[in-house]
């Protein structure tokens, strides 16, 4: 229901002239059917179709309120509650929390696998492994390492600043999601980058494929700390990404046309489970936007400049083709949110930053035109 509604809204926005609206449509529908709107206006409808844990949640609230009432009564009467009563209330709250977690997992099981399949369609269509990659040509391996390691380090730094924790399973999930590389450039963009690199043209494909392989490796390390079912759902999109290895570019095929709707539906389904306003944090969202867009772009350009001695302007220009992947990032973050392996606030930050990348994608075209002019002026 949420996924179909999100796709319909996205098509309406596209028909109205807003082409870069897949993730935004998913966010809007997810918020509408989620705890922020639907739970307040149509609580029974929300509980039946998008929550499914109403009784367990009420039980947890009762246990928490009982503990709070006991503490207030003890403070007012200046007495110490009986130890046996405190133990009983703690046990009640823990059992309520366990029941809520179990019921949430059971209720979200179908939605999780549907989202994982949708994410798999996105990663297959936008796989950085597409094409016959010549790994050994032109320093592409080194450039691919540059492309992902700095963004991964940025994500781990953001997680450290926000939580004061060392590297954890969820931070590795976030790092792998942000590190996901862009697919094969096509059409005029493909010819432009090949013309700029000339004999080093194979390095572009090797760089994007290397970045995809490294991000997949990080995702596999993160899956090591998950339960089997969750690990299988998490690794399904990465498996389809690898399945595109060596295939010819399918830029105009049906599977590529499905990438936008699938990403839109995945985002909508995931956000029906979280309160986006309560969980949203501005600072990590901004940081993740720069880590997944500008930092990746500059890192790739540094790789071209240092590895192949490509002039800086040309390095920036060719890096634009392989350093933006908002749809797969949003789909992977949605899957991680439903698994529960990614904190809600961090998953929302990734989705919102991916939506910002998609909305601002025309700026990349403007930047490319300016760089083309500067390169042409310099060569002239």
C-alpha positions as CSV (number, residue, x, y, z in Angstrom):
1,X,0.0,0.0,0.0
2,X,2.7,2.5,1.0
3,X,5.0,1.4,-1.9
4,X,2.3,1.7,-4.5
5,X,1.2,5.1,-3.2
6,X,4.7,6.4,-3.2
7,X,5.3,5.2,-6.9
8,X,2.0,6.9,-7.9
9,X,3.0,10.2,-6.2
10,X,6.4,10.0,-7.8
11,X,4.9,9.6,-11.3
12,X,2.6,12.6,-10.6
13,X,5.5,14.7,-9.6
14,X,7.5,13.6,-12.7
15,X,4.5,14.4,-14.9
16,X,4.4,17.9,-13.3
17,X,8.0,18.4,-14.3
18,X,9.9,17.3,-11.2
19,X,12.0,14.5,-12.6
20,X,14.3,14.0,-9.6
21,X,11.6,13.1,-7.1
22,X,11.8,9.3,-6.4
23,X,13.2,9.5,-2.9
24,X,11.2,12.6,-2.0
25,X,8.0,10.9,-2.9
26,X,8.9,7.9,-0.8
27,X,9.7,10.1,2.2
28,X,6.3,11.9,1.8
29,X,4.3,8.8,1.6
30,X,6.2,7.1,4.4
31,X,5.6,10.1,6.7
32,X,1.9,10.2,5.8
33,X,1.4,6.5,6.6
34,X,3.8,6.5,9.5
35,X,3.6,7.4,13.2
36,X,3.6,11.2,12.6
37,X,0.3,11.4,10.6
38,X,-1.6,8.1,10.2
39,X,-1.0,6.9,13.8
40,X,-2.7,10.1,15.1
41,X,-5.5,10.4,12.5
42,X,-6.3,6.8,11.9
43,X,-4.8,4.8,14.8
44,X,-6.6,1.5,14.1
45,X,-5.7,1.6,10.5
46,X,-2.0,2.3,11.4
47,X,-1.9,-0.4,14.0
48,X,-3.4,-3.0,11.6
49,X,-1.3,-2.3,8.5
50,X,1.9,-0.5,9.5
51,X,2.6,-1.2,13.2
52,X,1.0,-4.5,14.4
53,X,2.5,-4.2,17.8
54,X,-0.2,-2.1,19.6
55,X,-0.8,-4.5,22.5
56,X,2.9,-5.1,23.2
57,X,3.6,-1.3,23.0
58,X,0.8,-0.6,25.5
59,X,2.1,-3.2,27.8
60,X,5.5,-1.6,27.8
61,X,4.0,1.8,28.4
62,X,2.1,0.4,31.4
63,X,5.2,-1.1,32.9
64,X,7.1,2.1,32.4
65,X,4.3,4.2,34.0
66,X,4.1,1.8,36.9
67,X,7.8,2.3,37.6
68,X,7.5,6.1,37.3
69,X,4.4,6.1,39.6
70,X,6.3,4.1,42.2
71,X,9.3,6.5,42.1
72,X,7.0,9.6,42.4
73,X,5.1,8.1,45.3
74,X,8.4,7.2,47.0
75,X,9.7,10.8,46.5
76,X,6.5,12.3,47.9
77,X,6.4,10.1,51.0
78,X,10.2,10.1,51.4
79,X,10.3,6.3,51.6
80,X,12.4,3.6,49.9
81,X,10.4,1.1,47.7
82,X,10.7,-2.5,48.6
83,X,13.5,-4.3,46.7
84,X,11.1,-7.1,45.7
85,X,8.7,-4.6,44.2
86,X,11.5,-2.9,42.2
87,X,12.7,-6.3,40.9
88,X,9.2,-7.3,39.9
89,X,8.6,-4.0,38.0
90,X,12.0,-4.3,36.2
91,X,11.2,-7.9,35.2
92,X,7.8,-6.7,33.9
93,X,9.4,-4.0,31.8
94,X,12.1,-6.3,30.4
95,X,9.6,-8.9,29.4
96,X,7.4,-6.2,27.8
97,X,10.5,-5.0,25.8
98,X,11.3,-8.5,24.7
99,X,7.7,-9.1,23.6
100,X,7.6,-5.8,21.7
101,X,10.8,-6.6,19.9
102,X,9.6,-10.1,18.9
103,X,6.3,-8.9,17.7
104,X,7.9,-6.1,15.7
105,X,10.3,-8.5,14.0
106,X,7.5,-10.9,13.2
107,X,5.2,-8.2,11.8
108,X,8.0,-6.6,9.7
109,X,9.2,-9.9,8.3
110,X,7.2,-9.6,5.1
111,X,7.9,-5.9,4.7
112,X,11.6,-6.5,5.2
113,X,11.9,-9.1,2.5
114,X,9.8,-7.0,0.1
115,X,12.1,-4.0,0.7
116,X,15.2,-6.2,0.3
117,X,13.9,-7.4,-3.1
118,X,13.2,-3.8,-4.1
119,X,16.6,-2.8,-3.0
120,X,18.1,-5.7,-5.0
121,X,16.3,-4.4,-8.1
122,X,17.9,-1.0,-7.5
123,X,21.4,-2.3,-6.9
124,X,21.2,-4.6,-10.0
125,X,20.2,-1.7,-12.2
126,X,22.7,0.8,-10.7
127,X,25.5,-1.7,-10.0
128,X,29.1,-0.2,-10.3
129,X,30.2,-3.7,-11.5
130,X,28.3,-3.5,-14.8
131,X,30.5,-3.8,-17.9
132,X,33.5,-5.7,-18.9
133,X,36.0,-4.2,-16.4
134,X,39.7,-4.4,-17.1
135,X,40.9,-4.3,-13.5
136,X,44.6,-4.3,-14.4
137,X,44.4,-1.2,-16.7
138,X,45.2,2.4,-15.9
139,X,45.5,2.5,-12.1
140,X,41.8,2.0,-11.6
141,X,42.3,-0.1,-8.5
142,X,44.1,2.7,-6.7
143,X,41.6,5.3,-7.8
144,X,38.7,3.1,-6.6
145,X,40.4,2.8,-3.2
146,X,40.7,6.6,-3.0
147,X,37.0,6.9,-4.0
148,X,35.6,4.9,-1.1
149,X,38.1,5.0,1.8
150,X,37.8,8.7,2.5
151,X,33.9,8.6,2.5
152,X,34.0,5.5,4.7
153,X,36.3,7.2,7.2
154,X,34.0,10.2,7.1
155,X,31.0,8.0,8.0
156,X,32.8,6.3,10.8
157,X,33.9,9.7,12.2
158,X,30.3,11.0,12.1
159,X,29.2,7.9,14.0
160,X,32.0,8.4,16.5
161,X,31.1,12.0,17.1
162,X,27.4,11.3,17.5
163,X,27.6,8.2,19.8
164,X,31.1,8.1,21.2
165,X,31.3,4.5,20.2
166,X,34.0,2.6,18.4
167,X,33.3,0.8,15.1
168,X,30.1,-1.2,15.4
169,X,27.9,-3.4,13.2
170,X,25.6,-0.5,12.4
171,X,28.4,1.9,11.6
172,X,29.8,-0.6,9.1
173,X,26.4,-0.9,7.6
174,X,26.2,2.9,7.2
175,X,29.7,3.0,5.8
176,X,29.0,0.3,3.2
177,X,25.8,2.1,2.2
178,X,27.5,5.5,1.7
179,X,30.4,3.8,-0.1
180,X,28.2,2.2,-2.8
181,X,29.5,3.4,-6.1
182,X,27.7,4.8,-9.2
183,X,27.1,2.7,-12.3
184,X,28.6,2.9,-15.7
185,X,28.2,6.4,-17.3
186,X,26.3,6.2,-20.5
187,X,25.7,8.2,-23.7
188,X,27.4,11.5,-24.0
189,X,28.8,11.4,-20.5
190,X,30.6,8.1,-21.4
191,X,32.2,9.6,-24.5
192,X,33.2,12.8,-22.7
193,X,35.0,10.9,-19.9
194,X,36.7,8.6,-22.4
195,X,37.8,11.6,-24.5
196,X,39.4,13.3,-21.4
197,X,41.2,10.1,-20.2
198,X,42.1,8.8,-23.7
199,X,44.5,5.9,-23.2
200,X,43.6,5.8,-19.5
201,X,39.8,5.4,-20.2
202,X,39.7,1.8,-18.8
203,X,40.7,3.2,-15.4
204,X,37.3,4.8,-15.0
205,X,35.5,1.5,-15.1
206,X,38.1,-0.2,-12.9
207,X,37.7,2.6,-10.4
208,X,33.9,2.4,-10.1
209,X,34.1,-1.4,-10.0
210,X,36.7,-1.4,-7.3
211,X,34.7,1.0,-5.2
212,X,31.7,-1.3,-5.5
213,X,33.8,-4.3,-4.5
214,X,35.2,-2.6,-1.4
215,X,31.7,-1.4,-0.3
216,X,30.5,-5.0,-0.7
217,X,33.3,-6.3,1.4
218,X,32.4,-3.8,4.2
219,X,28.8,-5.0,3.9
220,X,29.8,-8.6,4.3
221,X,31.9,-7.8,7.4
222,X,28.8,-6.0,8.9
223,X,26.6,-9.0,8.1
224,X,28.9,-11.2,10.2
225,X,27.4,-9.7,13.3
226,X,23.7,-10.2,12.3
227,X,21.3,-13.1,12.7
228,X,21.1,-15.4,9.7
229,X,17.7,-14.1,8.4
230,X,18.7,-10.5,8.8
231,X,22.1,-11.1,7.2
232,X,20.4,-12.8,4.2
233,X,18.1,-9.9,3.7
234,X,20.9,-7.4,4.0
235,X,23.2,-9.3,1.6
236,X,20.5,-9.9,-1.1
237,X,21.0,-6.4,-2.7
238,X,24.7,-6.7,-2.6
239,X,24.4,-10.1,-4.3
240,X,22.5,-8.6,-7.2
241,X,25.1,-5.9,-7.4
242,X,27.8,-8.5,-7.9
243,X,25.5,-10.4,-10.4
244,X,25.9,-7.5,-12.8
245,X,29.6,-8.1,-13.0
246,X,30.6,-8.4,-16.6
247,X,27.2,-7.8,-18.0
248,X,26.8,-5.3,-20.8
249,X,25.3,-1.9,-19.9
250,X,21.5,-2.0,-19.8
251,X,20.9,1.7,-19.6
252,X,17.5,1.6,-21.5
253,X,16.2,-1.8,-20.4
254,X,13.2,-2.5,-18.1
255,X,15.4,-3.3,-15.1
256,X,17.0,0.2,-15.2
257,X,13.6,1.8,-15.5
258,X,12.5,0.0,-12.4
259,X,15.3,1.5,-10.2
260,X,13.5,4.7,-9.4
261,X,10.1,3.1,-8.5
262,X,11.7,0.4,-6.5
263,X,13.8,2.8,-4.5
264,X,10.7,5.0,-4.0
265,X,8.7,2.1,-2.6
266,X,11.5,0.8,-0.4
267,X,11.8,4.2,1.3
268,X,8.1,4.6,1.8
269,X,7.8,1.1,3.4
270,X,10.7,1.7,5.8
271,X,9.6,5.2,6.9
272,X,6.1,3.9,7.9
273,X,7.9,2.3,10.9
274,X,9.6,5.5,12.2
275,X,8.7,9.0,13.3
276,X,10.9,11.0,11.1
277,X,10.5,14.3,13.0
278,X,11.3,12.8,16.3
279,X,14.3,10.9,15.0
280,X,15.7,13.4,12.5
281,X,19.1,15.0,13.3
282,X,20.4,17.8,11.2
283,X,24.1,17.6,11.8
284,X,24.7,14.0,10.8
285,X,22.4,14.5,7.8
286,X,24.6,17.3,6.5
287,X,27.7,15.3,7.2
288,X,26.4,12.2,5.4
289,X,25.4,14.4,2.4
290,X,29.0,15.7,2.0
291,X,30.5,12.2,2.8
292,X,28.4,10.6,0.1
293,X,28.6,13.3,-2.5
294,X,31.3,16.0,-2.3
295,X,33.9,14.0,-0.3
296,X,33.6,11.1,-2.6
297,X,33.9,13.3,-5.7
298,X,37.0,15.1,-4.4
299,X,38.5,11.8,-3.2
300,X,38.1,10.2,-6.6
301,X,39.6,13.3,-8.3
302,X,42.6,13.1,-5.9
303,X,43.0,9.4,-7.0
304,X,43.0,10.3,-10.7
305,X,45.4,13.2,-10.1
306,X,47.9,11.3,-8.0
307,X,47.7,7.9,-9.7
308,X,47.6,8.9,-13.4
309,X,48.8,12.5,-13.2
310,X,45.5,13.7,-14.8
311,X,45.2,17.5,-14.6
312,X,43.1,18.6,-11.7
313,X,40.1,20.0,-13.7
314,X,40.0,16.9,-15.8
315,X,40.2,14.8,-12.7
316,X,37.2,16.6,-11.2
317,X,35.3,16.3,-14.5
318,X,35.7,12.5,-15.0
319,X,35.1,11.8,-11.3
320,X,31.6,13.3,-11.6
321,X,30.6,10.3,-13.6
322,X,31.2,7.7,-10.9
323,X,30.6,9.5,-7.6
324,X,26.9,9.8,-7.0
325,X,24.5,7.0,-6.2
326,X,21.5,8.3,-4.2
327,X,18.9,5.7,-5.2
328,X,20.9,2.6,-4.1
329,X,21.9,4.4,-0.9
330,X,18.3,5.1,0.0
331,X,17.2,1.6,-0.8
332,X,20.0,0.0,1.2
333,X,19.4,2.3,4.2
334,X,15.7,1.4,4.0
335,X,16.5,-2.3,4.2
336,X,18.9,-1.7,7.1
337,X,16.1,0.3,8.9
338,X,13.6,-2.6,8.7
339,X,16.2,-5.1,9.8
340,X,16.8,-2.9,12.9
341,X,20.6,-3.0,12.5
342,X,20.7,0.8,11.7
343,X,19.6,3.3,14.4
344,X,16.5,5.1,13.2
345,X,18.1,8.6,13.4
346,X,21.1,7.5,11.3
347,X,19.0,5.6,8.7
348,X,16.7,8.7,8.3
349,X,19.8,10.9,7.9
350,X,21.1,8.6,5.1
351,X,17.7,8.7,3.3
352,X,17.3,12.4,3.6
353,X,20.9,13.0,2.4
354,X,20.2,10.7,-0.5
355,X,17.0,12.6,-1.3
356,X,19.0,15.9,-1.2
357,X,21.6,14.4,-3.7
358,X,18.8,13.4,-6.0
359,X,17.0,16.7,-5.9
360,X,20.3,18.6,-6.4
361,X,21.5,16.3,-9.2
362,X,20.9,19.1,-11.8
363,X,23.7,21.0,-10.1
364,X,26.1,18.2,-11.1
365,X,25.2,18.8,-14.7
366,X,25.8,22.5,-14.3
367,X,29.1,21.8,-12.6
368,X,30.0,19.5,-15.5
369,X,29.3,22.2,-18.0
370,X,31.5,24.7,-16.1
371,X,34.3,22.2,-15.9
372,X,34.0,21.5,-19.6
373,X,34.3,25.2,-20.3
374,X,37.3,25.6,-18.1
375,X,39.0,22.5,-19.6
376,X,38.3,23.8,-23.2
377,X,39.5,27.3,-22.3
378,X,42.7,25.9,-20.7
379,X,43.4,23.6,-23.7
380,X,42.7,26.4,-26.1
